[in-house]
Amino acid sequence: MTNDAKSININLIKYPIITDKSTQLLEENKYSFAVDNQANKKDIKKTIENTFNVKIKHVNTYNRYPKKKRVGKFIGYKKRYKKAIVTLENNYSIQLFPDN
Protein backbone atom coordinates (compact mmCIF):
# COMPACT_ATOMS: atom_id res chain seq x y z
CA MET A 1 0.00 0.00 0.00
CA THR A 2 1.45 3.36 -1.01
CA ASN A 3 1.58 6.42 1.16
CA ASP A 4 -1.08 8.21 -0.96
CA ALA A 5 -3.55 5.35 -0.56
CA LYS A 6 -3.13 5.41 3.23
CA SER A 7 -3.73 9.14 3.55
CA ILE A 8 -6.99 9.18 1.56
CA ASN A 9 -9.83 8.54 3.98
CA ILE A 10 -13.33 8.95 2.58
CA ASN A 11 -14.74 9.21 6.15
CA LEU A 12 -12.84 12.48 6.57
CA ILE A 13 -15.72 14.38 4.92
CA LYS A 14 -18.91 14.15 6.98
CA TYR A 15 -21.46 16.12 4.95
CA PRO A 16 -21.82 19.27 2.83
CA ILE A 17 -23.02 22.37 4.68
CA ILE A 18 -26.08 23.95 3.07
CA THR A 19 -26.89 27.39 4.51
CA ASP A 20 -27.75 30.77 3.03
CA LYS A 21 -24.13 31.88 3.15
CA SER A 22 -22.77 28.64 1.71
CA THR A 23 -25.20 28.78 -1.23
CA GLN A 24 -24.00 32.32 -1.96
CA LEU A 25 -20.43 31.00 -1.95
CA LEU A 26 -21.37 28.45 -4.64
CA GLU A 27 -21.48 31.35 -7.11
CA GLU A 28 -17.78 31.96 -6.38
CA ASN A 29 -17.05 28.22 -6.89
CA LYS A 30 -16.56 27.67 -3.13
CA TYR A 31 -18.03 24.63 -1.36
CA SER A 32 -18.48 24.09 2.39
CA PHE A 33 -18.07 20.73 4.12
CA ALA A 34 -18.14 19.52 7.70
CA VAL A 35 -14.99 17.47 8.19
CA ASP A 36 -13.33 15.41 10.92
CA ASN A 37 -11.91 17.52 13.77
CA GLN A 38 -8.44 15.95 13.37
CA ALA A 39 -8.23 16.60 9.60
CA ASN A 40 -5.65 18.99 8.20
CA LYS A 41 -5.80 20.99 4.96
CA LYS A 42 -3.61 18.59 2.95
CA ASP A 43 -5.77 15.58 3.85
CA ILE A 44 -8.98 17.48 3.07
CA LYS A 45 -7.60 18.55 -0.31
CA LYS A 46 -6.51 15.02 -1.29
CA THR A 47 -9.79 13.47 -0.19
CA ILE A 48 -12.05 15.94 -2.01
CA GLU A 49 -9.94 15.86 -5.18
CA ASN A 50 -10.06 12.07 -5.34
CA THR A 51 -13.71 11.73 -4.29
CA PHE A 52 -15.21 14.30 -6.68
CA ASN A 53 -12.51 14.31 -9.44
CA VAL A 54 -11.91 18.07 -9.19
CA LYS A 55 -8.88 20.36 -8.91
CA ILE A 56 -8.71 22.51 -5.77
CA LYS A 57 -7.18 26.00 -5.67
CA HIS A 58 -7.07 26.29 -1.85
CA VAL A 59 -8.72 25.15 1.39
CA ASN A 60 -9.80 27.30 4.35
CA THR A 61 -10.72 25.66 7.67
CA TYR A 62 -12.66 26.88 10.68
CA ASN A 63 -13.22 25.23 14.07
CA ARG A 64 -16.74 25.95 15.26
CA TYR A 65 -16.88 25.62 19.01
CA PRO A 66 -20.05 24.66 20.92
CA LYS A 67 -22.59 27.44 21.21
CA LYS A 68 -25.07 27.74 24.05
CA LYS A 69 -28.64 27.03 22.94
CA ARG A 70 -31.71 27.66 25.06
CA VAL A 71 -35.18 26.17 24.58
CA GLY A 72 -37.50 27.46 27.28
CA LYS A 73 -35.89 26.77 30.64
CA PHE A 74 -33.52 24.11 29.23
CA ILE A 75 -29.98 25.06 28.29
CA GLY A 76 -27.80 22.90 26.07
CA TYR A 77 -24.96 23.19 23.58
CA LYS A 78 -24.71 22.74 19.84
CA LYS A 79 -22.09 20.25 18.69
CA ARG A 80 -18.53 21.22 17.87
CA TYR A 81 -17.34 20.59 14.31
CA LYS A 82 -14.69 21.63 11.84
CA LYS A 83 -15.76 23.40 8.66
CA ALA A 84 -13.75 23.40 5.43
CA ILE A 85 -14.41 25.91 2.65
CA VAL A 86 -12.90 24.59 -0.57
CA THR A 87 -12.23 26.84 -3.58
CA LEU A 88 -12.15 24.97 -6.90
CA GLU A 89 -10.34 25.86 -10.12
CA ASN A 90 -12.49 27.79 -12.62
CA ASN A 91 -13.47 24.92 -14.94
CA TYR A 92 -14.48 22.46 -12.16
CA SER A 93 -17.67 22.06 -10.13
CA ILE A 94 -19.22 19.59 -7.67
CA GLN A 95 -22.76 18.26 -8.24
CA LEU A 96 -24.24 18.46 -4.70
CA PHE A 97 -27.83 17.90 -5.83
CA PRO A 98 -28.11 15.11 -8.42
CA ASP A 99 -30.81 15.61 -11.05
CA ASN A 100 -33.65 13.10 -10.65
C-alpha positions in Angstrom: 0.0 0.0 0.0 1.4 3.4 -1.0 1.6 6.4 1.2 -1.1 8.2 -1.0 -3.6 5.3 -0.6 -3.1 5.4 3.2 -3.7 9.1 3.6 -7.0 9.2 1.6 -9.8 8.5 4.0 -13.3 9.0 2.6 -14.7 9.2 6.2 -12.8 12.5 6.6 -15.7 14.4 4.9 -18.9 14.1 7.0 -21.5 16.1 4.9 -21.8 19.3 2.8 -23.0 22.4 4.7 -26.1 23.9 3.1 -26.9 27.4 4.5 -27.8 30.8 3.0 -24.1 31.9 3.2 -22.8 28.6 1.7 -25.2 28.8 -1.2 -24.0 32.3 -2.0 -20.4 31.0 -1.9 -21.4 28.5 -4.6 -21.5 31.4 -7.1 -17.8 32.0 -6.4 -17.1 28.2 -6.9 -16.6 27.7 -3.1 -18.0 24.6 -1.4 -18.5 24.1 2.4 -18.1 20.7 4.1 -18.1 19.5 7.7 -15.0 17.5 8.2 -13.3 15.4 10.9 -11.9 17.5 13.8 -8.4 16.0 13.4 -8.2 16.6 9.6 -5.6 19.0 8.2 -5.8 21.0 5.0 -3.6 18.6 3.0 -5.8 15.6 3.9 -9.0 17.5 3.1 -7.6 18.6 -0.3 -6.5 15.0 -1.3 -9.8 13.5 -0.2 -12.1 15.9 -2.0 -9.9 15.9 -5.2 -10.1 12.1 -5.3 -13.7 11.7 -4.3 -15.2 14.3 -6.7 -12.5 14.3 -9.4 -11.9 18.1 -9.2 -8.9 20.4 -8.9 -8.7 22.5 -5.8 -7.2 26.0 -5.7 -7.1 26.3 -1.8 -8.7 25.2 1.4 -9.8 27.3 4.4 -10.7 25.7 7.7 -12.7 26.9 10.7 -13.2 25.2 14.1 -16.7 26.0 15.3 -16.9 25.6 19.0 -20.1 24.7 20.9 -22.6 27.4 21.2 -25.1 27.7 24.0 -28.6 27.0 22.9 -31.7 27.7 25.1 -35.2 26.2 24.6 -37.5 27.5 27.3 -35.9 26.8 30.6 -33.5 24.1 29.2 -30.0 25.1 28.3 -27.8 22.9 26.1 -25.0 23.2 23.6 -24.7 22.7 19.8 -22.1 20.2 18.7 -18.5 21.2 17.9 -17.3 20.6 14.3 -14.7 21.6 11.8 -15.8 23.4 8.7 -13.8 23.4 5.4 -14.4 25.9 2.7 -12.9 24.6 -0.6 -12.2 26.8 -3.6 -12.1 25.0 -6.9 -10.3 25.9 -10.1 -12.5 27.8 -12.6 -13.5 24.9 -14.9 -14.5 22.5 -12.2 -17.7 22.1 -10.1 -19.2 19.6 -7.7 -22.8 18.3 -8.2 -24.2 18.5 -4.7 -27.8 17.9 -5.8 -28.1 15.1 -8.4 -30.8 15.6 -11.1 -33.7 13.1 -10.7 
